Amino acid sequence: MPGQRLIVAITGATGAIYGVRLLQVLRDIPGVESHLMISDAGVLNLHQELDLGRKEVEALAHVVHNVRDIGASIASGSFQSDGMVIAPCSMKTLAAVAHGLSDNLVSRAADVVLKERRRLVLMVRETPFNLAHLRNMTAVTEMGGIIFPPLPGFYQRPKTIEEMVDHTVGRVLDLFAIPHALTPRWNGLKGGA
Ligand SMILES: Cc1cc2nc3c(=O)[nH]c(=O)nc-3n(C[C@H](O)[C@H](O)[C@H](O)COP(=O)(O)O)c2cc1C
């Protein structure tokens, strides 16, 4: 296994930019191997939000898997990885993970990461939430997964969407102890308390 190996899935919630930025950053870190899946709805949103096609985004990853290839390496616990990020994660994929459906390679790979007690980060996105969404987030948390909605912070005074995205992606990388310089570290309030 390389230094670190991360599985990334892009699903059909808005916020495709988070998945793309994550892949860009991982590509530039020596020793990190990214494995990518993009759902059909994820492809739609890449086009709608970023004018990007499937092939362009897949070119950012080291290894690409088809969402329907349930026999892929990442469908097995014997395939070693440091974990998985779903960026962004739709409520449909959240529900599939919460209920152990394993009905496609995204939810199967997430199921494997949970059963092997590896790190699973779901960048869930919907607003507002209904009770099913909230219960599914609770269920994933109870199983050890991390619910990480991509909510921007304003205390660093971001000036661009890219700065906001980098701040959030940096916090995700922190969860995997992957070093980065995407965002300044908080050093306390200006002028103190
Ligand atoms: C433009 C667009 C934006 C969407 N945004 C969201 C969203 O923010 N959250 C969500 O849960 N679903 C959203 N959806 C719906 C999902 O794409 C849909 O439920 C899909 O079946 C998810 O499948 P997947 O999880 O396999 O990608 C959106 C769909 C479109 C076309």
The ligand as an ORCA input file, in Angstrom:
! r2SCAN-3c Opt
* xyz 0 1
  C     -28.936     20.278     -9.570
  C     -29.239     19.253     -8.518
  C     -28.937     19.528     -7.191
  C     -29.217     18.601     -6.188
  N     -28.878     18.901     -4.904
  C     -29.090     17.988     -3.943
  C     -28.653     18.271     -2.611
  O     -28.086     19.316     -2.305
  N     -28.832     17.295     -1.673
  C     -29.411     16.086     -1.978
  O     -29.534     15.259     -1.081
  N     -29.838     15.804     -3.232
  C     -29.689     16.725     -4.226
  N     -30.079     16.438     -5.510
  C     -30.804     15.183     -5.768
  C     -29.877     13.971     -5.945
  O     -29.010     14.190     -7.033
  C     -30.719     12.717     -6.160
  O     -31.392     12.369     -4.971
  C     -29.917     11.535     -6.649
  O     -30.772     10.409     -6.763
  C     -28.765     11.202     -5.734
  O     -28.145     10.022     -6.205
  P     -26.643      9.650     -5.778
  O     -26.563      9.750     -4.307
  O     -26.460      8.253     -6.269
  O     -25.737     10.608     -6.483
  C     -29.828     17.357     -6.527
  C     -30.099     17.076     -7.862
  C     -29.800     18.003     -8.840
  C     -30.109     17.654    -10.278
*
